[in-house]
């Protein structure tokens, strides 16, 4: 009978059983928000040096992520940062699946894959020419949980 069930149903049952077993053994349940660099070429992550007269150099960084909310409830992104980078400004946007617009107050719907736009202005010089820019991006959700993903951008 199990072999006749759709793959999604089997995966859901396995995931539920795994969470129960993990909780019974006193372990930490798996993260319900999974992040990865967006794979669609229309959402490229990039960086750009910004130089202004009389100010130190800054870096403008645009990162697009795919956020998979595996929880049964919506999730909101409350904050975003790049580990070790002195932030000047951060703009967060979550793409609404119906309208296609990005807004900070859009939720990550439950059991749904969403696009997250992160725009950072950071104090500091750009990477050396030809060197990749590595960033550990940390998102904080509305419940205070922190989720991270490593992003590597090339010139």
ChimeraX attribute file (.defattr): number of C-alpha atoms within 10 A of each C-alpha:
attribute: neighborCount
match mode: 1-to-1
recipient: residues
	/A:1	4
	/A:2	8
	/A:3	7
	/A:4	7
	/A:5	9
	/A:6	9
	/A:7	11
	/A:8	9
	/A:9	11
	/A:10	14
	/A:11	11
	/A:12	11
	/A:13	12
	/A:14	12
	/A:15	13
	/A:16	12
	/A:17	12
	/A:18	14
	/A:19	16
	/A:20	13
	/A:21	13
	/A:22	14
	/A:23	12
	/A:24	9
	/A:25	9
	/A:26	9
	/A:27	10
	/A:28	9
	/A:29	12
	/A:30	12
	/A:31	13
	/A:32	15
	/A:33	21
	/A:34	16
	/A:35	23
	/A:36	14
	/A:37	19
	/A:38	19
	/A:39	12
	/A:40	10
	/A:41	7
	/A:42	8
	/A:43	16
	/A:44	14
	/A:45	21
	/A:46	16
	/A:47	19
	/A:48	14
	/A:49	15
	/A:50	17
	/A:51	12
	/A:52	8
	/A:53	6
	/A:54	6
	/A:55	9
	/A:56	11
	/A:57	15
	/A:58	20
	/A:59	20
	/A:60	18
	/A:61	18
	/A:62	17
	/A:63	22
	/A:64	23
	/A:65	24
	/A:66	18
	/A:67	20
	/A:68	19
	/A:69	22
	/A:70	19
	/A:71	15
	/A:72	11
	/A:73	11
	/A:74	15
	/A:75	19
	/A:76	16
	/A:77	22
	/A:78	15
	/A:79	17
	/A:80	21
	/A:81	21
	/A:82	21
	/A:83	13
	/A:84	9
	/A:85	14
	/A:86	13
	/A:87	17
	/A:88	12
	/A:89	12
	/A:90	16
	/A:91	14
	/A:92	20
	/A:93	19
	/A:94	25
	/A:95	19
	/A:96	18
	/A:97	15
	/A:98	6
	/A:99	7
	/A:100	10
	/A:101	11
	/A:102	16
	/A:103	15
	/A:104	17
	/A:105	14
	/A:106	19
	/A:107	19
	/A:108	27
	/A:109	20
	/A:110	17
	/A:111	15
	/A:112	14
	/A:113	17
	/A:114	21
	/A:115	22
	/A:116	25
	/A:117	22
	/A:118	22
	/A:119	20
	/A:120	22
	/A:121	21
	/A:122	22
	/A:123	18
	/A:124	15
	/A:125	13
	/A:126	17
	/A:127	16
	/A:128	9
	/A:129	8
	/A:130	8
	/A:131	11
	/A:132	12
	/A:133	15
	/A:134	13
	/A:135	17
	/A:136	15
	/A:137	19
	/A:138	17
	/A:139	22
	/A:140	16
	/A:141	17
	/A:142	14
	/A:143	10
	/A:144	11
	/A:145	12
	/A:146	15
	/A:147	16
	/A:148	18
	/A:149	16
	/A:150	14
	/A:151	17
	/A:152	14
	/A:153	15
	/A:154	13
	/A:155	12
